[in-house]
Amino acid sequence: MAIAKTPTLVIDCPDAPALARFYGELLGWRVDNDNDWSEVGSDDGQRICFQQVDDYRAPQWPGQQVPQQTHLDVVVESLDDAEMQVLALGATLAGHQPGTTFRVFLDPAGHPFCLCLS
């Protein structure tokens, strides 16, 4: 028997509303903000929460001096088209790209995430 039906990912960040807006746009999900806690949610109950943290330190990828802490893989049909869209939302392309079927980006708070071919 499962303890929970739907997992929720909580991501530490320096500005919870800003990061929620970024991921809300990226995923096409609704955004709810409450001071230092924000979340994005889909119509089928999936959600990601963002917790504002004082003295936040962005992960260093691919190094582990400040571990990546968490990352998302987002499946897309075209890496080139999706790259243009996430860059316009405020992501940056990571300097180290270890594969050809996915691309690594950093969200506005410095968390790595990947766009992956479906």
N, C-alpha and C positions, 0 to 999 in steps of 0.2 A: 504494500500500500504506500502510495506516494504521500509525502508530507505536504507538498505544494503542487498545484496544477501548473502554474506559470512562473518561470523564474524571472526575477527582476535583477538587472545589472545596475549597480550603483557606482558611479564614477566620481571620484574626488576631482575638484577643479577650483580655479581662482574666482570664477564668475559663473554661477550656476544658470542664471537666466540666459546669458549669452551662449553658453554651450548647448543648452536645451534648444534655443532657436536654431543653431547650426544643425543639430541632428534632426530636429523637426522638419527643416527644409530638405535635408538629405534624404530622409525616409518618407516624407509626405505624411507625417504623423502630427496629431494635435499637440500643443505645448501648454503646460500648466506651470505657472510660477508662484512660489510662495517664499519671498525673501531669499534665504540661503539654501533653499531646496527647490528644485524644479524637476519636471519629468516630461517625457514625450510618450505618447501612447498610440497604438493602432486600434482600428475598429474591432479586431478580434482579441483584444485583451493583452497584447504584448506591450511591454513598457521598459523604458530605461530611465533611471533617476540620476540626478546630478546634485552632489552635495558640495556646497561651498566650504573651502578649507582655508583658514588663515595660514600664511607662510607656505603656501602650496609650492612644491618643486616639481617641474615638468619631468617626465621620464626622459632618459637618454637612450635612444635606439640607434644602432643595435647593441650598444654597450649596456652593462648592468650596474654601473655605479649608482644610478638612480633607476631601478627596474621599471619596465613598461607598465606594470601594475595591472593593466587590462588592455584588450584590444578587440575590435570588431572586424569581422569579415563580412563585406557587403557584396552580394552576388549581382553582377551587372551583365548586360548583353554585349556592350562595347566598352573596352577600356578607354579608348580615346574620347568618346562622347562623355562618359562618366567623369573622366579626369577634368575636362573643361568645366563641367558643372560643379564639382567639388572645389576646384580652385576658385571659381566665382563666389562660392559660399564662404571662402576664407581658409580653406585647407591649404597646406603646402606639400609639395612633392618631397618625400624623404630623399636624402642624398644616396643612400644605400638601397639598391633594388636587387634582391637576391633571386628573382624568378622572372619568367616570361608570361605566365598565365595570370599574374596578379601584379598590382602595384601598391607600394606602401606610401601612405600619406600621413601627415600629422594634422590633427584637428586644431582649432584655434587655441586650445590649452596645451598643446604639445603631445597629446596621446596618439600613438600610432594606430592606424586602421588600414585595412586593405580593401581595395576593389578587386574582386576576383571574377574571372570569366565563368559564366554558367555552363 
